[in-house]
């Protein structure tokens, strides 16, 4: 997977098309990601120790990985992600700008 937790992504398809957000969770087996503030769903919950009052709780749902694209904040552009070897290490690289994404 070329998208990792903490990356900023742009939504390229669906109801939230054009919005950007931070990746909170990556689900590689399902090929999905959870993005902050995107695909928010309402969940009706019973009272529990975590939520003593219960009620309606808003949370982000997972969206398909094919509907997001890496957003390079340095170049301020959405781009594909490639790989390159730098000092003997394989790092992720933004294809449009050439910026190294991994530290």
C-alpha positions in Angstrom: 0.0 0.0 0.0 1.3 3.4 -0.9 -0.8 5.3 1.6 0.2 5.2 5.2 -1.3 6.4 8.5 -0.7 10.2 9.0 -0.6 11.0 5.3 -2.8 13.8 3.9 -5.0 12.6 1.1 -7.4 14.1 -1.4 -10.8 12.4 -2.1 -11.1 11.9 -5.9 -14.5 10.1 -6.1 -17.7 10.0 -4.1 -19.8 12.4 -2.1 -16.7 14.1 -0.6 -14.9 14.6 -3.9 -12.3 17.4 -3.7 -11.9 17.4 0.1 -8.6 16.7 1.9 -8.0 15.0 5.2 -5.5 13.1 7.3 -5.5 9.3 7.2 -6.4 7.9 10.7 -6.3 4.2 9.9 -5.3 2.0 7.0 -7.1 -1.4 6.5 -4.8 -3.3 4.0 -6.8 -6.6 4.0 -10.0 -4.7 3.0 -8.1 -2.2 0.8 -9.7 0.7 2.7 -8.7 3.8 4.6 -10.3 5.9 7.3 -9.9 9.7 6.7 -10.5 12.4 9.3 -13.8 14.2 8.7 -14.7 12.3 5.6 -17.6 9.7 5.2 -19.0 10.6 8.7 -21.8 8.2 9.7 -24.2 8.2 12.6 -24.1 5.2 14.9 -26.9 4.5 17.4 -25.4 3.0 20.6 -26.7 1.5 23.8 -25.3 2.9 27.1 -22.0 1.3 28.0 -18.9 2.0 30.1 -17.3 4.0 27.3 -20.5 6.0 26.5 -22.7 5.9 29.6 -25.5 7.9 28.0 -25.5 6.0 24.7 -27.3 7.9 21.9 -26.1 8.8 18.4 -22.4 8.9 17.9 -20.7 10.4 14.8 -17.7 8.5 13.4 -15.7 8.2 10.2 -16.4 5.2 8.0 -13.8 3.4 5.9 -13.6 4.4 2.2 -12.0 2.5 -0.6 -8.3 3.2 -1.3 -9.1 3.7 -5.0 -11.1 6.8 -4.1 -8.2 8.7 -2.5 -4.9 10.1 -3.8 -1.9 11.3 -1.9 -1.9 15.1 -1.4 1.6 16.6 -1.3 1.4 19.6 1.1 4.8 20.9 0.1 3.9 21.2 -3.6 0.2 21.8 -2.7 -0.9 19.2 -5.4 -2.4 15.7 -5.4 -0.1 13.2 -6.9 0.6 9.5 -7.5 3.2 7.8 -5.2 6.2 6.0 -6.5 9.3 4.4 -5.0 13.0 5.3 -5.2 16.2 4.1 -3.6 17.9 6.9 -1.6 21.1 6.0 0.3 20.3 2.3 0.0 16.8 2.7 1.4 13.5 2.4 -0.5 11.5 5.6 0.1 8.2 6.8 -1.2 8.3 9.7 -3.7 5.7 12.1 -5.0 5.6 11.6 -8.8 4.6 15.2 -9.8 7.0 17.1 -7.5 9.7 14.5 -6.8 9.6 15.2 -3.1 10.6 12.4 -0.8 7.6 11.4 1.5 9.4 9.2 4.0 11.7 10.6 6.6 
